[in-house]
Amino acid sequence: MAADKQATKNIAQNREARHEYFVLETLETGIELVGTEVKSLRAGTVNLKDSWVDIEGGELIVKGMHVSPYAQGNIFNPDPVRPRRLLAHKREIRRLAQQIKLQGYTLVPLSLYFKGGRVKLELGLCKGKKLYDKRAAAAAKDAKRSIERALKNNI
């Protein structure tokens, strides 16, 4: 029972992804890191904003994720925007590859966090929003906020 409730510490969120895409499904994957990248992640110096995931040769590869070099590192710090391999089961990768090809979805990193001492990346199977979808979401959010404000003032 204690193993089920592992503590998670959030490192970074991709808030823009939830604004730009409909998130249909999420998947937790591990990530392959080298050198001082984990120390840099513990400092919180990562940016998921412009990142995406490709499937190359049956492997998930995250691209565009910027992990700043560790300040106390040495000359062997890795490239900040190098492609990083994600760790997932083959059947999950095959299923995601099928959905991307047939239905035109995309894979977007949603958040990066520590879980039980390991770095995990939450991956979202997403469909792009149109401009009118974004406007409708903003209008619904404003309406909900005004209703909550009115209820709070009446009580």
C-alpha positions as CSV (number, residue, x, y, z in Angstrom):
1,M,0.0,0.0,0.0
2,A,2.9,2.4,0.7
3,A,4.3,1.7,-2.8
4,D,1.1,3.0,-4.4
5,K,1.3,6.4,-2.7
6,Q,4.8,7.4,-3.8
7,A,5.5,11.1,-3.3
8,T,5.6,13.2,-6.5
9,K,7.5,16.5,-6.8
10,N,6.5,18.6,-9.8
11,I,9.4,20.0,-11.8
12,A,7.8,21.7,-14.8
13,Q,4.3,22.0,-16.4
14,N,3.5,22.7,-20.0
15,R,0.5,25.0,-19.4
16,E,0.4,26.1,-23.0
17,A,-0.3,22.6,-24.2
18,R,-3.7,22.4,-22.4
19,H,-4.6,25.8,-24.1
20,E,-3.5,24.7,-27.6
21,Y,-4.7,21.1,-27.6
22,F,-7.5,18.8,-26.5
23,V,-5.8,16.2,-24.3
24,L,-7.5,12.9,-25.1
25,E,-5.2,10.5,-23.1
26,T,-2.2,10.7,-20.9
27,L,0.7,8.3,-20.4
28,E,3.5,8.3,-17.8
29,T,6.9,7.5,-19.2
30,G,10.4,7.5,-17.9
31,I,13.1,9.6,-19.5
32,E,16.7,8.7,-20.3
33,L,19.1,11.4,-18.9
34,V,22.9,11.7,-18.9
35,G,25.5,13.4,-16.7
36,T,24.4,16.4,-14.6
37,E,20.9,16.7,-16.2
38,V,19.1,15.3,-13.0
39,K,20.9,17.9,-10.9
40,S,19.8,20.6,-13.3
41,L,16.2,19.2,-13.1
42,R,16.3,19.3,-9.3
43,A,17.1,23.0,-9.6
44,G,14.0,23.4,-11.8
45,T,15.8,24.7,-14.9
46,V,13.8,23.0,-17.6
47,N,11.4,24.4,-20.2
48,L,8.7,22.2,-21.9
49,K,7.0,25.0,-23.8
50,D,8.2,24.2,-27.3
51,S,8.7,20.5,-26.9
52,W,7.1,17.6,-28.8
53,V,7.5,13.9,-29.1
54,D,8.3,11.9,-32.2
55,I,8.4,8.1,-32.8
56,E,11.6,7.1,-34.5
57,G,12.6,3.5,-35.0
58,G,10.0,2.2,-32.6
59,E,11.2,4.6,-29.8
60,L,9.7,7.7,-28.3
61,I,12.0,10.7,-28.6
62,V,11.3,14.1,-26.9
63,K,12.6,17.0,-28.9
64,G,12.8,20.7,-28.1
65,M,12.9,20.2,-24.3
66,H,15.4,22.6,-22.9
67,V,17.3,21.5,-19.8
68,S,19.8,24.2,-18.8
69,P,23.3,23.1,-18.1
70,Y,24.1,22.5,-14.5
71,A,25.8,25.6,-13.0
72,Q,28.4,23.6,-11.0
73,G,28.9,21.2,-13.8
74,N,32.0,20.7,-15.9
75,I,32.9,20.9,-19.6
76,F,31.1,17.7,-20.2
77,N,27.6,19.1,-19.7
78,P,25.3,17.8,-22.4
79,D,23.6,19.9,-25.1
80,P,20.6,21.6,-23.5
81,V,18.1,20.8,-26.3
82,R,19.4,17.4,-27.4
83,P,16.8,14.7,-28.2
84,R,16.0,12.5,-25.2
85,R,14.6,8.9,-25.3
86,L,11.5,8.2,-23.4
87,L,11.0,4.8,-21.8
88,A,7.7,3.0,-22.5
89,H,6.5,-0.5,-23.4
90,K,6.6,-1.5,-27.0
91,R,2.9,-2.2,-27.3
92,E,2.2,1.3,-25.9
93,I,4.5,2.9,-28.5
94,R,2.9,0.8,-31.3
95,R,-0.6,1.9,-30.2
96,L,0.4,5.6,-30.1
97,A,2.1,5.3,-33.5
98,Q,-1.1,3.9,-35.0
99,Q,-3.2,6.7,-33.6
100,I,-0.8,9.4,-34.7
101,K,-0.8,8.0,-38.3
102,L,-4.5,7.2,-38.7
103,Q,-6.2,9.9,-36.7
104,G,-3.8,12.8,-37.0
105,Y,-3.1,13.3,-33.3
106,T,0.2,14.5,-31.8
107,L,2.2,13.6,-28.7
108,V,2.9,16.6,-26.4
109,P,4.8,16.6,-23.0
110,L,2.5,17.9,-20.3
111,S,4.5,17.7,-17.2
112,L,7.8,16.6,-15.7
113,Y,8.1,15.3,-12.1
114,F,10.0,13.2,-9.7
115,K,8.2,10.0,-8.6
116,G,10.0,7.8,-6.1
117,G,13.4,9.3,-6.9
118,R,13.0,8.8,-10.7
119,V,12.2,11.5,-13.3
120,K,8.9,10.9,-15.1
121,L,7.3,12.7,-18.0
122,E,3.6,12.9,-18.5
123,L,2.8,12.5,-22.2
124,G,-0.5,13.6,-23.7
125,L,-2.1,12.2,-26.9
126,C,-3.6,15.5,-28.2
127,K,-5.7,16.9,-30.9
128,G,-5.2,20.6,-31.9
129,K,-7.8,23.2,-31.0
130,K,-9.1,25.6,-33.5
131,L,-9.4,29.3,-32.7
132,Y,-13.1,29.1,-32.0
133,D,-12.5,26.2,-29.6
134,K,-10.0,28.4,-27.7
135,R,-12.6,31.2,-27.6
136,A,-15.3,28.9,-26.3
137,A,-13.0,27.6,-23.6
138,A,-12.1,31.1,-22.5
139,A,-15.8,32.1,-22.4
140,A,-16.7,29.0,-20.3
141,K,-13.9,29.8,-17.9
142,D,-15.0,33.4,-17.6
143,A,-18.7,32.4,-17.0
144,K,-17.6,29.9,-14.3
145,R,-15.5,32.5,-12.6
146,S,-18.4,35.1,-12.6
147,I,-20.9,32.5,-11.2
148,E,-18.5,31.6,-8.4
149,R,-17.9,35.3,-7.7
150,A,-21.7,35.9,-7.6
151,L,-22.3,32.9,-5.3
152,K,-19.5,34.1,-3.0
153,N,-20.9,37.6,-2.7
154,N,-24.4,36.4,-2.0
155,I,-23.3,34.1,0.9
